[in-house]
Structure formats: structure tokens, C-alpha cells
């Protein structure tokens, strides 16, 4: 389980960085829409990282 969570966290980090890079090329409403996606990915990564920390203790 721990390894699966680590992989999920790394995948989410990659998705976050990729989306953030794409967002820098957008403007207006499209940039705002992608920001919402980025924020959702950040939240998911935070939850996964919290589970990683919790399973260590």
C-alpha cells in the first residue's frame, strides 16, 4: 500500500507541474479553468501524502 501511495503522489506531482506549465500559455477563462484542475490535483496529492505519513506511524 505504501508503495502505491508513493507512486500516486509522484504521478499527481507530475500532473500538477505539467498543468501549471500549460497554464502559463493560457489566458482568461481557460487559464482559470485549468487553475481549478491544478487546485484539485494539489488537494488530491495532499490527501495522498497525508495517507503516506499516517501509514508510517
HTML snippet that shows the backbone in 3Dmol.js (N, CA, C, O; Angstrom):
<script src="https://3Dmol.org/build/3Dmol-min.js"></script>
<div id="view" style="width:600px;height:400px;position:relative"></div>
<script>
const pdb = `
ATOM      1  N   UNK A   1       0.828  -1.198   0.000  1.00  0.00           N
ATOM      2  CA  UNK A   1       0.000   0.000   0.000  1.00  0.00           C
ATOM      3  C   UNK A   1       0.868   1.255   0.000  1.00  0.00           C
ATOM      4  O   UNK A   1       0.591   2.211  -0.724  1.00  0.00           O
ATOM      5  N   UNK A   2       1.911   1.245   0.811  1.00  0.00           N
ATOM      6  CA  UNK A   2       2.810   2.398   0.913  1.00  0.00           C
ATOM      7  C   UNK A   2       3.415   2.745  -0.457  1.00  0.00           C
ATOM      8  O   UNK A   2       3.464   3.913  -0.841  1.00  0.00           O
ATOM      9  N   UNK A   3       3.868   1.734  -1.178  1.00  0.00           N
ATOM     10  CA  UNK A   3       4.476   1.969  -2.496  1.00  0.00           C
ATOM     11  C   UNK A   3       3.454   2.523  -3.486  1.00  0.00           C
ATOM     12  O   UNK A   3       3.775   3.397  -4.291  1.00  0.00           O
ATOM     13  N   UNK A   4       2.242   2.021  -3.428  1.00  0.00           N
ATOM     14  CA  UNK A   4       1.191   2.516  -4.323  1.00  0.00           C
ATOM     15  C   UNK A   4       0.900   3.985  -4.046  1.00  0.00           C
ATOM     16  O   UNK A   4       0.704   4.767  -4.975  1.00  0.00           O
ATOM     17  N   UNK A   5       0.873   4.359  -2.780  1.00  0.00           N
ATOM     18  CA  UNK A   5       0.644   5.757  -2.419  1.00  0.00           C
ATOM     19  C   UNK A   5       1.788   6.644  -2.890  1.00  0.00           C
ATOM     20  O   UNK A   5       1.558   7.760  -3.356  1.00  0.00           O
ATOM     21  N   UNK A   6       3.013   6.158  -2.772  1.00  0.00           N
ATOM     22  CA  UNK A   6       4.166   6.938  -3.248  1.00  0.00           C
ATOM     23  C   UNK A   6       4.085   7.158  -4.755  1.00  0.00           C
ATOM     24  O   UNK A   6       4.354   8.256  -5.243  1.00  0.00           O
ATOM     25  N   UNK A   7       3.717   6.117  -5.487  1.00  0.00           N
ATOM     26  CA  UNK A   7       3.575   6.245  -6.939  1.00  0.00           C
ATOM     27  C   UNK A   7       2.454   7.225  -7.289  1.00  0.00           C
ATOM     28  O   UNK A   7       2.600   8.038  -8.201  1.00  0.00           O
ATOM     29  N   UNK A   8       1.351   7.147  -6.573  1.00  0.00           N
ATOM     30  CA  UNK A   8       0.237   8.068  -6.821  1.00  0.00           C
ATOM     31  C   UNK A   8       0.664   9.507  -6.560  1.00  0.00           C
ATOM     32  O   UNK A   8       0.311  10.407  -7.322  1.00  0.00           O
ATOM     33  N   UNK A   9       1.415   9.727  -5.493  1.00  0.00           N
ATOM     34  CA  UNK A   9       1.889  11.066  -5.168  1.00  0.00           C
ATOM     35  C   UNK A   9       2.799  11.610  -6.263  1.00  0.00           C
ATOM     36  O   UNK A   9       2.675  12.770  -6.657  1.00  0.00           O
ATOM     37  N   UNK A  10       3.707  10.780  -6.753  1.00  0.00           N
ATOM     38  CA  UNK A  10       4.608  11.215  -7.826  1.00  0.00           C
ATOM     39  C   UNK A  10       3.839  11.505  -9.114  1.00  0.00           C
ATOM     40  O   UNK A  10       4.145  12.469  -9.816  1.00  0.00           O
ATOM     41  N   UNK A  11       2.844  10.677  -9.425  1.00  0.00           N
ATOM     42  CA  UNK A  11       2.035  10.901 -10.614  1.00  0.00           C
ATOM     43  C   UNK A  11       1.269  12.223 -10.497  1.00  0.00           C
ATOM     44  O   UNK A  11       1.204  12.997 -11.452  1.00  0.00           O
ATOM     45  N   UNK A  12       0.695  12.472  -9.322  1.00  0.00           N
ATOM     46  CA  UNK A  12      -0.045  13.715  -9.113  1.00  0.00           C
ATOM     47  C   UNK A  12       0.879  14.929  -9.191  1.00  0.00           C
ATOM     48  O   UNK A  12       0.491  15.974  -9.713  1.00  0.00           O
ATOM     49  N   UNK A  13       2.092  14.792  -8.676  1.00  0.00           N
ATOM     50  CA  UNK A  13       3.062  15.889  -8.769  1.00  0.00           C
ATOM     51  C   UNK A  13       3.371  16.192 -10.233  1.00  0.00           C
ATOM     52  O   UNK A  13       3.429  17.356 -10.630  1.00  0.00           O
ATOM     53  N   UNK A  14       3.568  15.149 -11.030  1.00  0.00           N
ATOM     54  CA  UNK A  14       3.821  15.340 -12.455  1.00  0.00           C
ATOM     55  C   UNK A  14       2.655  16.009 -13.160  1.00  0.00           C
ATOM     56  O   UNK A  14       2.849  16.890 -13.998  1.00  0.00           O
ATOM     57  N   UNK A  15       1.451  15.593 -12.820  1.00  0.00           N
ATOM     58  CA  UNK A  15       0.256  16.199 -13.413  1.00  0.00           C
ATOM     59  C   UNK A  15       0.159  17.672 -13.028  1.00  0.00           C
ATOM     60  O   UNK A  15      -0.181  18.519 -13.853  1.00  0.00           O
ATOM     61  N   UNK A  16       0.460  17.964 -11.773  1.00  0.00           N
ATOM     62  CA  UNK A  16       0.419  19.347 -11.289  1.00  0.00           C
ATOM     63  C   UNK A  16       1.435  20.216 -12.032  1.00  0.00           C
ATOM     64  O   UNK A  16       1.099  21.310 -12.485  1.00  0.00           O
ATOM     65  N   UNK A  17       2.662  19.740 -12.158  1.00  0.00           N
ATOM     66  CA  UNK A  17       3.708  20.510 -12.837  1.00  0.00           C
ATOM     67  C   UNK A  17       3.392  20.701 -14.318  1.00  0.00           C
ATOM     68  O   UNK A  17       3.610  21.782 -14.865  1.00  0.00           O
ATOM     69  N   UNK A  18       2.883  19.664 -14.962  1.00  0.00           N
ATOM     70  CA  UNK A  18       2.539  19.755 -16.381  1.00  0.00           C
ATOM     71  C   UNK A  18       1.406  20.752 -16.604  1.00  0.00           C
ATOM     72  O   UNK A  18       1.479  21.598 -17.496  1.00  0.00           O
ATOM     73  N   UNK A  19       0.371  20.647 -15.797  1.00  0.00           N
ATOM     74  CA  UNK A  19      -0.768  21.558 -15.937  1.00  0.00           C
ATOM     75  C   UNK A  19      -0.350  22.994 -15.647  1.00  0.00           C
ATOM     76  O   UNK A  19      -0.808  23.921 -16.315  1.00  0.00           O
ATOM     77  N   UNK A  20       0.513  23.183 -14.658  1.00  0.00           N
ATOM     78  CA  UNK A  20       0.988  24.526 -14.326  1.00  0.00           C
ATOM     79  C   UNK A  20       1.777  25.118 -15.493  1.00  0.00           C
ATOM     80  O   UNK A  20       1.657  26.307 -15.789  1.00  0.00           O
ATOM     81  N   UNK A  21       2.578  24.291 -16.150  1.00  0.00           N
ATOM     82  CA  UNK A  21       3.337  24.753 -17.311  1.00  0.00           C
ATOM     83  C   UNK A  21       2.397  25.136 -18.454  1.00  0.00           C
ATOM     84  O   UNK A  21       2.598  26.162 -19.104  1.00  0.00           O
ATOM     85  N   UNK A  22       1.385  24.325 -18.698  1.00  0.00           N
ATOM     86  CA  UNK A  22       0.417  24.622 -19.755  1.00  0.00           C
ATOM     87  C   UNK A  22      -0.334  25.904 -19.433  1.00  0.00           C
ATOM     88  O   UNK A  22      -0.604  26.710 -20.324  1.00  0.00           O
ATOM     89  N   UNK A  23      -0.670  26.095 -18.169  1.00  0.00           N
ATOM     90  CA  UNK A  23      -1.441  27.273 -17.758  1.00  0.00           C
ATOM     91  C   UNK A  23      -0.708  28.565 -18.092  1.00  0.00           C
ATOM     92  O   UNK A  23      -1.339  29.577 -18.396  1.00  0.00           O
ATOM     93  N   UNK A  24       0.624  28.535 -18.037  1.00  0.00           N
ATOM     94  CA  UNK A  24       1.394  29.749 -18.328  1.00  0.00           C
ATOM     95  C   UNK A  24       1.219  30.197 -19.784  1.00  0.00           C
ATOM     96  O   UNK A  24       1.548  31.334 -20.122  1.00  0.00           O
ATOM     97  N   UNK A  25       0.707  29.321 -20.641  1.00  0.00           N
ATOM     98  CA  UNK A  25       0.484  29.661 -22.047  1.00  0.00           C
ATOM     99  C   UNK A  25      -0.975  30.025 -22.331  1.00  0.00           C
ATOM    100  O   UNK A  25      -1.331  30.317 -23.473  1.00  0.00           O
ATOM    101  N   UNK A  26      -1.804  30.010 -21.314  1.00  0.00           N
ATOM    102  CA  UNK A  26      -3.223  30.319 -21.479  1.00  0.00           C
ATOM    103  C   UNK A  26      -3.530  31.682 -20.877  1.00  0.00           C
ATOM    104  O   UNK A  26      -2.715  32.262 -20.160  1.00  0.00           O
ATOM    105  N   UNK A  27      -4.708  32.175 -21.181  1.00  0.00           N
ATOM    106  CA  UNK A  27      -5.144  33.431 -20.569  1.00  0.00           C
ATOM    107  C   UNK A  27      -6.650  33.388 -20.354  1.00  0.00           C
ATOM    108  O   UNK A  27      -7.361  32.559 -20.921  1.00  0.00           O
ATOM    109  N   UNK A  28      -7.095  34.285 -19.538  1.00  0.00           N
ATOM    110  CA  UNK A  28      -8.521  34.438 -19.309  1.00  0.00           C
ATOM    111  C   UNK A  28      -9.193  33.218 -18.715  1.00  0.00           C
ATOM    112  O   UNK A  28      -8.666  32.565 -17.815  1.00  0.00           O
ATOM    113  N   UNK A  29     -10.372  32.929 -19.243  1.00  0.00           N
ATOM    114  CA  UNK A  29     -11.210  31.866 -18.710  1.00  0.00           C
ATOM    115  C   UNK A  29     -10.533  30.503 -18.771  1.00  0.00           C
ATOM    116  O   UNK A  29     -10.671  29.696 -17.852  1.00  0.00           O
ATOM    117  N   UNK A  30      -9.804  30.247 -19.849  1.00  0.00           N
ATOM    118  CA  UNK A  30      -9.129  28.951 -19.986  1.00  0.00           C
ATOM    119  C   UNK A  30      -8.076  28.759 -18.899  1.00  0.00           C
ATOM    120  O   UNK A  30      -7.934  27.662 -18.359  1.00  0.00           O
ATOM    121  N   UNK A  31      -7.342  29.813 -18.579  1.00  0.00           N
ATOM    122  CA  UNK A  31      -6.347  29.734 -17.504  1.00  0.00           C
ATOM    123  C   UNK A  31      -7.035  29.493 -16.165  1.00  0.00           C
ATOM    124  O   UNK A  31      -6.535  28.734 -15.334  1.00  0.00           O
ATOM    125  N   UNK A  32      -8.175  30.136 -15.958  1.00  0.00           N
ATOM    126  CA  UNK A  32      -8.923  29.940 -14.714  1.00  0.00           C
ATOM    127  C   UNK A  32      -9.446  28.510 -14.609  1.00  0.00           C
ATOM    128  O   UNK A  32      -9.412  27.914 -13.533  1.00  0.00           O
ATOM    129  N   UNK A  33      -9.923  27.965 -15.708  1.00  0.00           N
ATOM    130  CA  UNK A  33     -10.400  26.580 -15.699  1.00  0.00           C
ATOM    131  C   UNK A  33      -9.270  25.623 -15.340  1.00  0.00           C
ATOM    132  O   UNK A  33      -9.449  24.726 -14.517  1.00  0.00           O
ATOM    133  N   UNK A  34      -8.121  25.813 -15.952  1.00  0.00           N
ATOM    134  CA  UNK A  34      -7.001  24.922 -15.666  1.00  0.00           C
ATOM    135  C   UNK A  34      -6.516  25.107 -14.238  1.00  0.00           C
ATOM    136  O   UNK A  34      -6.060  24.147 -13.616  1.00  0.00           O
ATOM    137  N   UNK A  35      -6.604  26.323 -13.705  1.00  0.00           N
ATOM    138  CA  UNK A  35      -6.231  26.555 -12.313  1.00  0.00           C
ATOM    139  C   UNK A  35      -7.103  25.693 -11.402  1.00  0.00           C
ATOM    140  O   UNK A  35      -6.609  25.142 -10.418  1.00  0.00           O
ATOM    141  N   UNK A  36      -8.381  25.570 -11.712  1.00  0.00           N
ATOM    142  CA  UNK A  36      -9.277  24.722 -10.914  1.00  0.00           C
ATOM    143  C   UNK A  36      -8.823  23.264 -10.954  1.00  0.00           C
ATOM    144  O   UNK A  36      -8.864  22.570  -9.939  1.00  0.00           O
ATOM    145  N   UNK A  37      -8.396  22.807 -12.115  1.00  0.00           N
ATOM    146  CA  UNK A  37      -7.881  21.441 -12.237  1.00  0.00           C
ATOM    147  C   UNK A  37      -6.615  21.285 -11.402  1.00  0.00           C
ATOM    148  O   UNK A  37      -6.462  20.307 -10.670  1.00  0.00           O
ATOM    149  N   UNK A  38      -5.708  22.253 -11.517  1.00  0.00           N
ATOM    150  CA  UNK A  38      -4.458  22.208 -10.751  1.00  0.00           C
ATOM    151  C   UNK A  38      -4.757  22.161  -9.260  1.00  0.00           C
ATOM    152  O   UNK A  38      -4.144  21.391  -8.521  1.00  0.00           O
ATOM    153  N   UNK A  39      -5.686  22.973  -8.827  1.00  0.00           N
ATOM    154  CA  UNK A  39      -6.042  23.014  -7.406  1.00  0.00           C
ATOM    155  C   UNK A  39      -6.590  21.662  -6.948  1.00  0.00           C
ATOM    156  O   UNK A  39      -6.257  21.197  -5.858  1.00  0.00           O
ATOM    157  N   UNK A  40      -7.417  21.037  -7.762  1.00  0.00           N
ATOM    158  CA  UNK A  40      -7.944  19.713  -7.424  1.00  0.00           C
ATOM    159  C   UNK A  40      -6.846  18.671  -7.325  1.00  0.00           C
ATOM    160  O   UNK A  40      -6.874  17.813  -6.443  1.00  0.00           O
ATOM    161  N   UNK A  41      -5.879  18.745  -8.231  1.00  0.00           N
ATOM    162  CA  UNK A  41      -4.748  17.812  -8.193  1.00  0.00           C
ATOM    163  C   UNK A  41      -3.917  18.058  -6.935  1.00  0.00           C
ATOM    164  O   UNK A  41      -3.473  17.107  -6.292  1.00  0.00           O
ATOM    165  N   UNK A  42      -3.704  19.330  -6.579  1.00  0.00           N
ATOM    166  CA  UNK A  42      -2.963  19.653  -5.355  1.00  0.00           C
ATOM    167  C   UNK A  42      -3.665  19.085  -4.127  1.00  0.00           C
ATOM    168  O   UNK A  42      -3.021  18.540  -3.230  1.00  0.00           O
ATOM    169  N   UNK A  43      -4.973  19.215  -4.094  1.00  0.00           N
ATOM    170  CA  UNK A  43      -5.737  18.678  -2.961  1.00  0.00           C
ATOM    171  C   UNK A  43      -5.618  17.161  -2.896  1.00  0.00           C
ATOM    172  O   UNK A  43      -5.424  16.595  -1.820  1.00  0.00           O
ATOM    173  N   UNK A  44      -5.734  16.507  -4.040  1.00  0.00           N
ATOM    174  CA  UNK A  44      -5.606  15.047  -4.073  1.00  0.00           C
ATOM    175  C   UNK A  44      -4.216  14.620  -3.616  1.00  0.00           C
ATOM    176  O   UNK A  44      -4.071  13.659  -2.861  1.00  0.00           O
ATOM    177  N   UNK A  45      -3.204  15.334  -4.075  1.00  0.00           N
ATOM    178  CA  UNK A  45      -1.831  14.999  -3.668  1.00  0.00           C
ATOM    179  C   UNK A  45      -1.644  15.202  -2.166  1.00  0.00           C
ATOM    180  O   UNK A  45      -0.964  14.412  -1.512  1.00  0.00           O
ATOM    181  N   UNK A  46      -2.240  16.247  -1.626  1.00  0.00           N
ATOM    182  CA  UNK A  46      -2.169  16.472  -0.188  1.00  0.00           C
ATOM    183  C   UNK A  46      -2.793  15.331   0.597  1.00  0.00           C
ATOM    184  O   UNK A  46      -2.257  14.913   1.623  1.00  0.00           O
ATOM    185  N   UNK A  47      -3.914  14.830   0.120  1.00  0.00           N
ATOM    186  CA  UNK A  47      -4.567  13.696   0.785  1.00  0.00           C
ATOM    187  C   UNK A  47      -3.713  12.439   0.704  1.00  0.00           C
ATOM    188  O   UNK A  47      -3.571  11.715   1.689  1.00  0.00           O
ATOM    189  N   UNK A  48      -3.142  12.178  -0.470  1.00  0.00           N
ATOM    190  CA  UNK A  48      -2.284  11.001  -0.635  1.00  0.00           C
ATOM    191  C   UNK A  48      -1.055  11.119   0.261  1.00  0.00           C
ATOM    192  O   UNK A  48      -0.668  10.153   0.919  1.00  0.00           O
ATOM    193  N   UNK A  49      -0.445  12.297   0.286  1.00  0.00           N
ATOM    194  CA  UNK A  49       0.737  12.492   1.129  1.00  0.00           C
ATOM    195  C   UNK A  49       0.400  12.336   2.610  1.00  0.00           C
ATOM    196  O   UNK A  49       1.212  11.822   3.381  1.00  0.00           O
ATOM    197  N   UNK A  50      -0.786  12.774   3.008  1.00  0.00           N
ATOM    198  CA  UNK A  50      -1.215  12.583   4.397  1.00  0.00           C
ATOM    199  C   UNK A  50      -1.381  11.100   4.710  1.00  0.00           C
ATOM    200  O   UNK A  50      -1.035  10.655   5.804  1.00  0.00           O
ATOM    201  N   UNK A  51      -1.905  10.339   3.764  1.00  0.00           N
ATOM    202  CA  UNK A  51      -2.033   8.891   3.960  1.00  0.00           C
ATOM    203  C   UNK A  51      -0.664   8.228   4.064  1.00  0.00           C
ATOM    204  O   UNK A  51      -0.482   7.299   4.851  1.00  0.00           O
ATOM    205  N   UNK A  52       0.294   8.697   3.279  1.00  0.00           N
ATOM    206  CA  UNK A  52       1.655   8.160   3.360  1.00  0.00           C
ATOM    207  C   UNK A  52       2.213   8.388   4.757  1.00  0.00           C
ATOM    208  O   UNK A  52       2.774   7.479   5.368  1.00  0.00           O
ATOM    209  N   UNK A  53       2.056   9.597   5.251  1.00  0.00           N
ATOM    210  CA  UNK A  53       2.550   9.935   6.588  1.00  0.00           C
ATOM    211  C   UNK A  53       1.843   9.114   7.652  1.00  0.00           C
ATOM    212  O   UNK A  53       2.477   8.627   8.588  1.00  0.00           O
ATOM    213  N   UNK A  54       0.526   8.957   7.514  1.00  0.00           N
ATOM    214  CA  UNK A  54      -0.264   8.216   8.501  1.00  0.00           C
ATOM    215  C   UNK A  54       0.117   6.740   8.538  1.00  0.00           C
ATOM    216  O   UNK A  54       0.156   6.137   9.611  1.00  0.00           O
ATOM    217  N   UNK A  55       0.397   6.156   7.382  1.00  0.00           N
ATOM    218  CA  UNK A  55       0.718   4.730   7.362  1.00  0.00           C
ATOM    219  C   UNK A  55       2.121   4.446   7.884  1.00  0.00           C
ATOM    220  O   UNK A  55       2.448   3.301   8.194  1.00  0.00           O
ATOM    221  N   UNK A  56       2.949   5.481   7.985  1.00  0.00           N
ATOM    222  CA  UNK A  56       4.296   5.307   8.549  1.00  0.00           C
ATOM    223  C   UNK A  56       4.256   5.186  10.062  1.00  0.00           C
ATOM    224  O   UNK A  56       5.132   4.567  10.666  1.00  0.00           O
ATOM    225  N   UNK A  57       3.238   5.779  10.673  1.00  0.00           N
ATOM    226  CA  UNK A  57       3.174   5.792  12.145  1.00  0.00           C
ATOM    227  C   UNK A  57       2.354   4.652  12.683  1.00  0.00           C
ATOM    228  O   UNK A  57       2.201   4.520  13.897  1.00  0.00           O
TER     229      UNK A  57
END
`;
const viewer = $3Dmol.createViewer("view");
viewer.addModel(pdb, "pdb");
viewer.setStyle({}, {cartoon: {color: "spectrum"}});
viewer.zoomTo();
viewer.render();
</script>
